Amino acid sequence: MLMDKIIGHRGICGVAPENTMAGFYIAKKYFKWIEIDTCLTSDEKVVLFHDESLDKLTNGTGKISDKTFKELQELNVNMKFPEHGDCKIPLLVDFLDFVIKNDMCVNVEIKDNDKRWKLLTDKVIETIEKSKINIENLLFSSFNHNVLMHLSKKKPNWKIGHLFYSDTTDWQKKCKAVNAKSIHLYNKNIPENIISQAKNMGLEVYCYTVNNKSEYKKLIDLGVDGVFTDEKPETII
C-alpha cells in the first residue's frame, strides 16, 4: 500500500488545531501517515494552512497570500481547542524536521489558493530536496491538475495522488497524464464503478473525510484502500 488504511487529516483536526505543530505532536501518537496543506505567503515562504482566507481559522483577516511569514506569526491559528493555547502557522521546512525525527509519512497537498501555483510547487520541491527526508515517505496530491502536471514533469519518480471533489470528469485521462499512483475521492461523491475501474488501472483509492464507523465500514467493503479522518482511529474502526 502507498499509505495506511487510516490517515490523519490535517494532522488530527477533530482533536487539535489543524496544520499546527501542536496537532502533529498529538497525531503522531495515532498515525504513521498524516495529510497536510501547503500554500505560499506574500514573501514566498511555504507554510502549512488550508484556507485561502485567514478569517475562519485564525484571529486575523484577509488572504494568507497577502501576508508575510512574519505577519502570520502574530496570529493565533487555534480557534477551537483552548487547551492547546496559542498556535502558530508553521513553515514546511520545520514540519519536515519533525517528520524526520518522528519517522512519519506525509501526504503533501499542494493548494491552489492563488495564481502562484507553479511557484508554490517549485518551492515545495526545493524545500523537500533541501531536507533529508526519505522521498518514499511522501505522497503529493492536489485538486489542481496543472499542479500535478508540473510536478510530474519535474519529478517523475515522486508519488502522486490525484484529488477530486464533485467533478470527476476525465478522471482516468487526468490520472494517466500525471502518472498518478492513487486517486483521492470525496466520500459523499463516489461515482458508480469508479473504485473498480481505478483498481483495474492499478490505482489505489483513498476517500476523505471519514469520521464515523458506518461510513468507514461501507467504504472498506466497497474496496477503498484507505481513508482520511479528523478523529482518532478508534472513533471510526
C-alpha positions in Angstrom: 0.0 0.0 0.0 1.1 3.5 -0.7 -0.3 4.8 2.6 -2.1 3.3 5.6 -5.8 2.4 5.9 -6.3 5.4 8.2 -4.6 8.7 7.6 -4.7 11.8 9.9 -6.4 14.7 8.1 -4.5 18.0 8.6 -2.8 16.3 11.5 -5.7 15.2 13.6 -8.0 18.2 13.2 -11.0 16.9 15.1 -8.9 16.7 18.3 -6.3 19.5 17.9 -5.7 22.6 15.8 -5.3 21.7 12.1 -1.9 22.0 10.3 -0.1 23.0 13.6 2.8 21.6 15.4 0.5 21.0 18.5 -1.8 18.9 16.3 1.1 17.0 14.8 2.5 16.1 18.2 -0.8 14.5 19.1 -1.3 12.9 15.6 2.0 11.0 15.9 0.5 9.0 18.8 -2.2 7.6 16.5 -1.0 7.8 12.9 2.0 6.8 10.8 0.6 8.8 7.8 -0.8 12.3 8.1 -2.0 14.8 5.5 -1.1 18.5 5.4 -1.8 21.5 3.2 0.8 23.8 1.7 0.5 27.4 0.5 2.6 30.5 -0.1 3.0 33.7 1.9 3.5 37.0 0.2 7.2 36.7 0.8 7.2 33.3 -0.8 7.6 31.1 2.2 5.9 27.7 2.1 3.6 27.3 5.1 1.0 24.8 6.3 -2.5 26.2 6.0 -5.7 25.1 4.3 -7.9 28.1 3.6 -7.4 31.0 1.2 -8.7 33.3 3.9 -7.3 33.7 7.4 -10.8 34.7 8.8 -12.1 31.3 9.8 -9.1 29.6 11.3 -7.2 32.5 12.9 -7.8 35.7 14.8 -6.6 37.6 11.7 -8.4 38.6 8.5 -7.5 38.8 4.8 -5.8 36.3 2.5 -2.8 34.3 3.6 -1.1 35.1 0.3 -1.2 38.8 1.2 0.7 38.3 4.4 4.4 37.9 5.1 5.5 35.0 7.3 6.5 37.5 10.0 3.0 39.0 9.9 1.4 35.5 10.1 3.5 34.7 13.3 1.5 37.4 15.1 -1.7 35.4 14.6 -3.2 32.6 16.7 -4.3 29.7 14.5 -6.1 27.9 17.3 -9.7 29.0 17.5 -11.3 25.7 18.6 -9.1 24.0 21.3 -8.2 26.4 24.2 -6.4 23.6 26.0 -3.6 23.9 23.4 -3.1 27.6 23.8 -1.8 29.9 21.1 -0.6 28.1 17.9 1.3 29.5 15.0 1.3 28.7 11.3 4.3 26.5 10.7 6.8 26.5 7.9 7.1 23.4 5.7 10.8 23.2 6.4 10.2 23.0 10.2 7.5 20.4 9.8 9.8 18.2 7.7 12.3 18.2 10.5 9.6 17.0 12.9 8.6 14.3 10.4 12.1 13.0 10.1 12.7 12.9 13.8 9.5 11.0 14.4 9.7 8.6 11.4 6.4 9.7 10.0 5.0 9.7 6.5 3.1 12.5 4.8 0.6 13.2 2.1 1.6 16.7 1.0 -1.3 18.6 -0.6 -0.3 21.5 -2.8 -3.1 24.1 -2.7 -4.0 26.5 -5.5 -5.4 29.3 -3.3 -3.8 32.0 -5.5 -2.4 32.2 -9.0 1.1 31.3 -7.9 0.5 27.6 -8.0 3.6 26.9 -10.2 5.8 28.9 -7.8 4.3 27.1 -4.9 5.0 23.7 -6.5 8.6 24.7 -7.3 9.1 26.0 -3.7 7.7 22.7 -2.3 10.1 20.8 -4.5 13.0 23.0 -3.4 12.2 22.6 0.3 11.8 18.8 0.0 15.1 18.5 -1.9 17.0 20.5 0.7 15.7 18.4 3.6 17.0 14.9 4.5 13.6 13.3 4.2 13.1 10.0 2.5 11.1 10.7 -0.6 9.5 7.3 -0.3 7.7 8.5 2.9 5.9 11.2 0.9 3.0 11.3 -1.5 1.9 14.5 -3.2 -1.6 15.5 -4.1 -3.7 18.4 -5.5 -7.1 19.2 -6.9 -5.3 21.3 -9.5 -4.5 19.1 -12.5 -1.9 21.7 -13.7 -0.1 21.5 -10.4 0.3 17.7 -10.8 1.3 18.0 -14.4 4.0 20.4 -13.4 5.2 18.3 -10.5 5.2 15.1 -12.6 7.3 16.6 -15.3 9.9 18.0 -12.8 9.8 15.0 -10.5 8.6 11.9 -12.5 9.5 9.5 -9.7 7.7 11.2 -6.9 4.4 9.6 -5.9 1.3 11.4 -6.9 -2.4 11.1 -5.8 -5.0 13.0 -7.9 -7.6 14.7 -5.8 -11.2 15.1 -7.0 -14.2 16.7 -5.3 -17.6 16.8 -7.1 -16.3 16.9 -10.7 -14.6 13.6 -11.7 -14.8 14.4 -15.5 -11.9 12.7 -17.4 -10.5 11.3 -14.2 -8.9 8.4 -16.0 -7.2 10.6 -18.5 -6.0 13.0 -15.8 -4.6 10.3 -13.6 -2.7 8.7 -16.5 -1.3 12.1 -17.6 0.4 12.7 -14.2 1.3 9.0 -13.7 -0.8 9.0 -10.5 -0.4 6.1 -8.1 -3.7 6.8 -6.3 -7.0 8.7 -6.7 -8.5 10.5 -3.8 -12.3 11.0 -3.7 -14.8 12.9 -1.7 -16.6 10.2 0.3 -20.0 11.8 -0.4 -19.5 11.7 -4.1 -18.2 8.4 -5.4 -19.4 7.7 -9.0 -20.6 4.2 -9.7 -17.9 1.8 -10.7 -15.0 4.3 -10.2 -13.4 2.2 -7.4 -13.3 -1.0 -9.5 -12.2 1.0 -12.6 -9.4 2.7 -10.7 -8.2 -0.6 -9.3 -8.1 -2.1 -12.8 -5.9 0.8 -13.7 -3.5 -0.1 -10.9 -4.6 2.9 -8.8 -5.1 2.8 -5.0 -8.3 4.6 -3.8 -8.5 6.8 -0.8 -11.5 8.8 0.5 -11.9 11.9 2.6 -13.1 12.8 5.2 -14.5 9.8 7.1 -15.4 10.3 10.8 -17.7 7.5 11.8 -17.7 3.7 11.9 -20.6 3.1 9.4 -19.0 5.2 6.7 -15.6 3.6 7.2 -17.0 0.1 7.0 -19.1 0.9 3.9 -16.0 2.3 2.0 -13.7 -0.5 3.0 -16.4 -3.0 1.9 -16.5 -1.2 -1.4 -12.8 -1.8 -1.9 -11.4 1.6 -0.8 -7.7 1.2 0.3 -7.8 3.9 3.0 -9.5 7.0 4.4 -8.6 10.4 5.8 -10.1 11.2 9.2 -10.3 14.1 11.6 -10.6 11.8 14.5 -8.7 9.2 16.5 -8.7 5.8 14.6 -10.7 4.1 17.3 -13.6 6.5 16.5 -14.1 5.0 13.1 -12.9 1.4 13.3 
